[in-house]
């Protein structure tokens, strides 16, 4: 949906992605964050992000101990990542600390869950389908061209004006 909206409104929206690994309810959330960041070290952040999302059924029932081997055996080859580099990066202290910090920051500001959208600085809790979001973005664009007050009066009280009213039958 986000890619579709970005394509439809290339000059009107900016997509900023922030991790919020729901570690309190998803035991592999931090490791999934680490995996996408480790793939990002090889220029494939979104590819890993999308791969994890699309293949959630394959790994969500795995234990944490089984998830990392799944990443190395399934995701890494599928995305053409360097296995040794990915393995080192996914377990690096920096990436692990980053994943933990994103969770803590989300908790600190009271994020309710994922996905969470902000439109023009305000939390958005409406429908998340592409059609609804496109309509909302179109309405927000209209706001910029609407009058907020009456334009200045341009009628000269010393002149004479003639009004012509047109109907389908012609001039009256």
N, C-alpha and C positions, 0 to 999 in steps of 0.2 A: 504494500500500500504506500509506504513512504517513497519508494522509487517512482511509483506512478505519479504521486503528487509533485515530486521534484521535477519530473519531466513535464507535467502539465503547467506548473507554475515556476519555471526556472528562475525568474527574477523577483519572485514574491515571497519565497519561503527560504528559510535556512534551517537545516536539520542539524541539531547538535545532539549527539548520543552520549549518554552517561550511563555507566554501569550502576546497577543497584542489585547486587546478588543477594537474593532473599535467603541468607544463610540460616535464618531461624526456622525455615520450613522446607528448604531444599538442601539436602546434605552435600550435593555436588555443585552448588551455585558458585562458591569461591573458585573451585577448580575449573569450572566452565569459563569464568571470567579470566582466569590465568591462561587458559588455553587460547582464548581469542586474542589476548594481549601478546602471548608468545607467537602466535601466527602473525600478528601485526608486526613483530620484529622482522618478519620475512616479507612484509608487504601484503599480507593476506588476512587482515583483521576481519573484513566483512565476509570473506569467503568462509572463514571458520565460524563466525557468528551465524551465518545462514545455514551452514552445514549442521551445526549443533541444533539449531531450531528445527530444521527439516527432518533430522534423524533422532529426535527426542525419544521416540518410541523404542529405538534400539538401545539407548543407554540410560534412560531414566530409572529403570528397574535394577540397574547394576549397583553394586556397593561402591563406596568411594575407592576402595582398593582395586576394584575391577575397572573403574572408569578410566584411569590413566593408561593402562594397557590398551583399552578400547581406542582411546585417542591415538596412541602410537600405531596400532595395527589397522585402524579403519580411517580415521580422519586425516592423519598425516599423509599417508600415501594418496588418498583421494584428492587432496589439495596440492600435492606435489611439493610438500615441505621437506626441508632437510631434517631428518629424524633426530640426529644427535643435537643439532642446534635447538630444535623445538624442545627436546627433553631437558636440556640444560636451562632454557628460558622459562619453561612452564614451572620449573621448581626453583627458579632464582628467588633470592630474598627480596629483591626489588619488586618483582611482579606479584609475589605473594603479599607483600606489604601493601601494594597498591590495591589489590582486590579487597583486602581487609578494610582499608581506609574508605573505599567507596561504599562498603556496607555500613560502616560506622557513620559516615557523613549523611547517608540517606536516612538512617535512624535518627540522627540528631536534628534534621530539619523536618522530620515527621512524614516522609514519603509514605503514602498508603499502600503502594504496591507497584507492580509493573503490568502493562506499560503505563507510563505517566506522561502526559503531554502538557505543555505550556504553550498557549497561544497569546502572542502580544503581551507577555508578562503575567498572564493570569492562568491558573490551573484550568485545564479543560477536562470535563467529565462527561462529555456527550458521546454520541455514537462514534465508533472507531472504524467504520467501513469507509472505503475510498470515496464512494459517492457522497456520503454525508460530509466527510472532511472537505471535499472539493467544493461543495455548496457553501460551507461555512467560510472557506477561504475566498470565494467569490463575493460573498456578502461583506467580508472584511475589506476587500478591495473597493467596493462601492462606497463604503464609509468615507474614503479619502476624497471622493468627488462630489459628495453631497454638501449642499449649503447648510450652514449651521445658523445663519441669520439671513434676513432679507437683504437683497442687494440694494445699493443706494438708489434713490428716486432719480430718474432721468427725464422726467416730464417737466417742460418749461411752462409755467402757468400763464405766460403771456402769448403763447402760440395757440393756434387752432389745430385740432387733430381730427382726422376722419377715420372711423373704424369700419372695416369691411368684414362682414361675417360670411363665411362660406359654409354651405351645406352641400349635400350630395346633389341637390337640384340646381345648384349654381349660386351666384351672388345674390344677396338680399339687399 
